[in-house]
Amino acid sequence: MRLFSVLAVSLASAATAASAQERRPSHCIAIADAAPGIEYLHRASWAEPVPDYEVRISYLDHSMFLIQTPGGLSAVTDYTGYLGPADFVPDVATMNHAHSSHWTAMPDERIPHVLKGWGDGRTPNEHHVDLGEMLVRNVPTDIRSAWDEGAEKYGNSIFVFEVEGMCIGHLGHLHHEPDEMQYAALGRVDVVMAAVDGGLTVDLPTMIRVLGRLKSSVVIPMHWFGRATLDRFLDGMEDDFVIERTGESSLTVGLRTLPDRPTVMVLEPELMRME
């Protein structure tokens, strides 16, 4: 009987080890200090094919972005349930619950992976979804409590999308600067979507400090309320970042086509229309 018990423990340990080995590690953490090659950016409609080795990012609304891969995978961030007139079903939808404009209680049931960025107040919701061409993971953060002046533990998530060798981060409804462990868990972030309202999320000096720490090649402002709000953020970034107002709602970028200087890319929100 003792022999059988030892054998059972050995088999369980082997199964656990095999499971751990099958989980694809994050290359964004593994090579956080690496510097990619850099050249230029492309822009295109969301309905066009994505070129090889590149990723298309389209700004839909508020904090909602569409991320598309060359192989046809797609993810929508801070999904609210409505993408526009187009009947489009992403492979992944991420959500945060700080406000109703960042989540929905009734996501489209056709979406294979709906990832809630908040926990139960005691433990986080942790995600590591490997779709082959895209790896989606999250770094939980706290938010201000809606009921008092305290904090709601794990009420927000910074989602990271690893695609075509790039690391794309969406800061969500960030309410505080990440701590050292959270920065380490993020790893390298080549492109980041950042809330720049300066009030409902973190204040502008804190957000600018976070973006300086991340050293992302491309910063895409989101969660801005009118041009005055956006311009205040851009004024605070212009000493260290190139400011580019594209007039477009999307950009297509690859690891080798990131800008040679840190750049704020202002995209105009546009819901998905029939094409």
C-alpha positions as CSV (number, residue, x, y, z in Angstrom):
1,M,0.0,0.0,0.0
2,R,2.9,2.4,0.8
3,L,4.4,1.7,-2.6
4,F,1.1,2.6,-4.3
5,S,1.0,5.9,-2.3
6,V,4.5,6.9,-3.3
7,L,3.7,6.0,-6.9
8,A,0.5,8.1,-6.8
9,V,2.4,11.1,-5.4
10,S,5.1,10.8,-8.0
11,L,2.6,10.6,-10.8
12,A,0.8,13.7,-9.5
13,S,4.0,15.6,-9.2
14,A,5.0,14.7,-12.8
15,A,1.5,15.8,-14.0
16,T,1.9,19.1,-12.3
17,A,5.3,19.7,-13.7
18,A,4.1,18.8,-17.2
19,S,1.2,21.2,-16.9
20,A,3.6,24.0,-15.8
21,Q,5.9,23.3,-18.7
22,E,3.0,23.5,-21.2
23,R,2.1,27.1,-20.0
24,R,3.8,29.4,-22.5
25,P,5.9,31.9,-20.6
26,S,5.6,35.6,-21.3
27,H,8.3,36.9,-23.6
28,C,7.5,40.5,-22.5
29,I,8.8,39.6,-19.0
30,A,11.7,37.5,-20.3
31,I,13.2,40.2,-22.4
32,A,11.9,43.3,-20.6
33,D,15.2,45.1,-21.1
34,A,15.5,44.4,-24.9
35,A,15.3,47.2,-27.4
36,P,13.5,46.4,-30.7
37,G,14.3,47.8,-34.1
38,I,12.4,50.9,-35.1
39,E,11.3,52.6,-38.3
40,Y,7.8,53.8,-38.9
41,L,4.0,53.2,-38.5
42,H,1.3,52.3,-41.0
43,R,-2.5,53.0,-40.8
44,A,-5.3,51.0,-42.2
45,S,-9.0,50.2,-41.9
46,W,-10.0,47.5,-39.4
47,A,-11.6,45.5,-42.3
48,E,-8.4,45.1,-44.3
49,P,-6.0,42.1,-43.7
50,V,-3.3,42.7,-41.2
51,P,0.2,42.5,-42.8
52,D,2.5,39.7,-41.6
53,Y,4.6,40.5,-38.4
54,E,2.4,43.5,-37.6
55,V,-0.6,44.2,-35.4
56,R,-3.6,46.6,-36.0
57,I,-4.9,48.6,-33.1
58,S,-8.2,50.5,-33.6
59,Y,-9.6,53.0,-31.1
60,L,-13.3,52.3,-30.9
61,D,-14.6,54.4,-28.0
62,H,-13.6,55.7,-24.5
63,S,-11.3,52.9,-23.4
64,M,-12.3,50.3,-25.9
65,F,-9.7,49.2,-28.5
66,L,-9.7,46.4,-31.2
67,I,-6.4,44.5,-31.5
68,Q,-6.1,42.3,-34.7
69,T,-3.4,39.9,-35.8
70,P,-2.3,38.7,-39.2
71,G,-3.8,35.3,-38.6
72,G,-7.3,36.8,-37.9
73,L,-7.4,36.7,-34.1
74,S,-8.9,39.7,-32.4
75,A,-9.3,41.1,-28.9
76,V,-11.4,44.0,-27.6
77,T,-10.4,45.9,-24.4
78,D,-12.8,47.3,-21.8
79,Y,-15.6,45.8,-23.8
80,T,-19.0,47.5,-23.2
81,G,-21.2,45.2,-25.3
82,Y,-21.5,47.5,-28.3
83,L,-18.8,47.7,-30.9
84,G,-20.9,49.6,-33.6
85,P,-23.1,48.6,-36.5
86,A,-20.8,45.9,-37.7
87,D,-21.7,42.4,-36.6
88,F,-18.2,41.5,-35.3
89,V,-17.3,38.9,-32.7
90,P,-13.9,39.1,-31.2
91,D,-12.0,36.1,-29.9
92,V,-11.3,37.8,-26.6
93,A,-13.1,40.6,-24.7
94,T,-11.5,42.1,-21.6
95,M,-13.5,44.1,-19.0
96,N,-12.9,46.3,-15.9
97,H,-15.8,47.3,-13.6
98,A,-14.8,50.7,-12.2
99,H,-17.6,52.2,-14.3
100,S,-20.3,50.9,-16.6
101,S,-18.4,52.3,-19.6
102,H,-15.8,49.6,-19.1
103,W,-17.8,46.4,-18.9
104,T,-21.1,44.8,-19.6
105,A,-23.2,42.3,-17.6
106,M,-24.4,40.8,-20.9
107,P,-21.5,40.1,-23.2
108,D,-22.1,38.6,-26.6
109,E,-22.4,34.8,-25.9
110,R,-20.6,34.1,-29.1
111,I,-17.3,35.5,-27.7
112,P,-15.1,32.5,-26.8
113,H,-13.1,34.3,-24.0
114,V,-14.6,37.0,-21.8
115,L,-12.1,38.0,-19.2
116,K,-13.2,39.9,-16.2
117,G,-10.4,42.1,-14.8
118,W,-11.7,42.3,-11.2
119,G,-11.6,39.8,-8.4
120,D,-14.0,39.3,-5.5
121,G,-12.2,41.9,-3.2
122,R,-10.0,39.3,-1.6
123,T,-8.4,37.4,-4.5
124,P,-7.7,38.6,-8.0
125,N,-9.0,37.2,-11.3
126,E,-5.8,36.0,-13.0
127,H,-5.8,35.2,-16.7
128,H,-3.2,33.6,-19.0
129,V,-5.0,32.8,-22.3
130,D,-2.7,31.3,-24.9
131,L,-4.3,31.4,-28.4
132,G,-1.1,30.5,-30.2
133,E,-0.8,33.7,-32.2
134,M,-1.8,35.8,-29.2
135,L,-1.2,35.5,-25.5
136,V,-3.4,37.5,-23.2
137,R,-2.5,37.9,-19.5
138,N,-3.3,40.5,-16.8
139,V,-1.7,42.3,-13.9
140,P,-4.4,43.0,-11.2
141,T,-4.4,46.5,-9.5
142,D,-6.6,48.1,-6.9
143,I,-9.2,50.8,-7.5
144,R,-10.8,53.3,-5.2
145,S,-13.9,51.9,-3.5
146,A,-17.2,53.2,-4.7
147,W,-18.6,53.0,-1.2
148,D,-16.0,54.8,0.9
149,E,-12.6,56.3,0.6
150,G,-10.8,53.0,0.9
151,A,-9.5,50.8,-1.9
152,E,-11.2,47.8,-3.6
153,K,-8.5,45.1,-3.8
154,Y,-8.0,43.8,-7.4
155,G,-10.8,45.9,-8.8
156,N,-8.9,46.6,-12.1
157,S,-6.5,44.8,-14.4
158,I,-3.8,45.9,-16.7
159,F,-4.2,43.5,-19.6
160,V,-1.2,42.6,-21.8
161,F,-1.5,41.2,-25.3
162,E,1.6,39.5,-26.6
163,V,1.4,39.4,-30.4
164,E,4.0,39.2,-33.2
165,G,6.9,39.6,-30.7
166,M,5.3,42.8,-29.3
167,C,3.9,43.6,-25.9
168,I,0.8,45.7,-25.9
169,G,-0.6,47.0,-22.6
170,H,-3.9,48.4,-21.7
171,L,-3.8,50.2,-18.3
172,G,-7.5,50.0,-17.8
173,H,-9.1,52.2,-15.1
174,L,-5.8,52.7,-13.3
175,H,-6.2,54.3,-9.9
176,H,-2.6,54.1,-8.5
177,E,0.9,53.8,-9.8
178,P,1.9,50.1,-10.1
179,D,4.2,48.9,-7.3
180,E,7.6,47.3,-8.1
181,M,6.1,43.8,-8.3
182,Q,3.4,45.0,-10.7
183,Y,6.0,46.7,-12.9
184,A,8.0,43.5,-12.9
185,A,4.9,41.5,-13.8
186,L,4.2,43.8,-16.7
187,G,7.7,43.5,-18.2
188,R,8.4,45.3,-21.5
189,V,5.5,47.2,-22.9
190,D,6.1,48.4,-26.5
191,V,2.6,50.0,-27.0
192,V,0.4,51.2,-24.2
193,M,-3.1,52.6,-24.0
194,A,-3.3,55.1,-21.1
195,A,-6.2,56.8,-19.4
196,V,-5.5,60.6,-19.5
197,D,-8.6,62.2,-17.9
198,G,-6.5,63.1,-14.8
199,G,-9.3,62.7,-12.3
200,L,-11.5,59.6,-12.5
201,T,-8.3,57.6,-13.0
202,V,-4.9,58.6,-11.7
203,D,-3.9,62.3,-11.8
204,L,-1.8,63.5,-14.8
205,P,1.5,63.8,-13.0
206,T,1.2,60.2,-11.8
207,M,0.2,58.9,-15.3
208,I,3.1,60.8,-16.9
209,R,5.4,59.2,-14.3
210,V,4.0,55.7,-15.1
211,L,4.5,56.2,-18.8
212,G,8.1,57.5,-18.2
213,R,8.8,54.3,-16.2
214,L,7.3,52.0,-18.8
215,K,9.4,53.6,-21.6
216,S,6.9,52.4,-24.3
217,S,7.6,53.3,-27.9
218,V,4.0,54.2,-28.5
219,V,1.5,55.7,-26.1
220,I,-2.1,55.9,-27.2
221,P,-4.3,58.3,-25.1
222,M,-7.7,57.0,-24.1
223,H,-10.4,58.0,-21.5
224,W,-10.2,61.7,-22.4
225,F,-13.3,63.9,-22.1
226,G,-13.0,66.6,-24.8
227,R,-10.0,68.3,-26.4
228,A,-9.1,70.3,-23.4
229,T,-8.5,67.2,-21.3
230,L,-6.4,65.6,-24.1
231,D,-4.4,68.8,-24.6
232,R,-3.5,69.0,-20.9
233,F,-2.0,65.5,-21.2
234,L,-0.2,66.2,-24.4
235,D,1.3,69.4,-22.9
236,G,2.7,67.3,-20.1
237,M,4.2,64.8,-22.5
238,E,5.7,67.0,-25.2
239,D,9.2,67.4,-23.5
240,D,10.0,63.7,-23.7
241,F,7.6,62.3,-26.4
242,V,7.0,63.1,-30.0
243,I,3.3,64.1,-30.4
244,E,1.6,62.8,-33.5
245,R,-2.0,63.6,-34.3
246,T,-2.9,61.1,-37.0
247,G,-6.5,62.0,-37.6
248,E,-7.1,58.3,-38.0
249,S,-8.8,55.8,-35.8
250,S,-6.3,53.0,-36.2
251,L,-2.7,52.2,-36.8
252,T,-0.8,49.1,-37.9
253,V,2.6,48.6,-36.2
254,G,5.3,45.9,-36.0
255,L,8.3,45.2,-33.8
256,R,10.5,46.5,-36.6
257,T,8.4,49.5,-37.3
258,L,8.1,51.1,-33.9
259,P,9.1,54.8,-33.9
260,D,12.7,55.7,-33.2
261,R,11.6,58.1,-30.5
262,P,8.9,57.6,-27.8
263,T,5.7,58.8,-29.5
264,V,2.2,59.7,-28.4
265,M,-0.1,58.6,-31.2
266,V,-3.5,60.4,-30.9
267,L,-6.2,58.2,-32.4
268,E,-9.8,59.4,-33.0
269,P,-12.4,57.0,-31.6
270,E,-14.7,55.4,-34.2
271,L,-17.0,52.5,-33.6
272,M,-16.9,49.6,-36.1
273,R,-19.0,50.4,-39.1
274,M,-20.3,48.1,-41.9
275,E,-17.5,47.7,-44.5
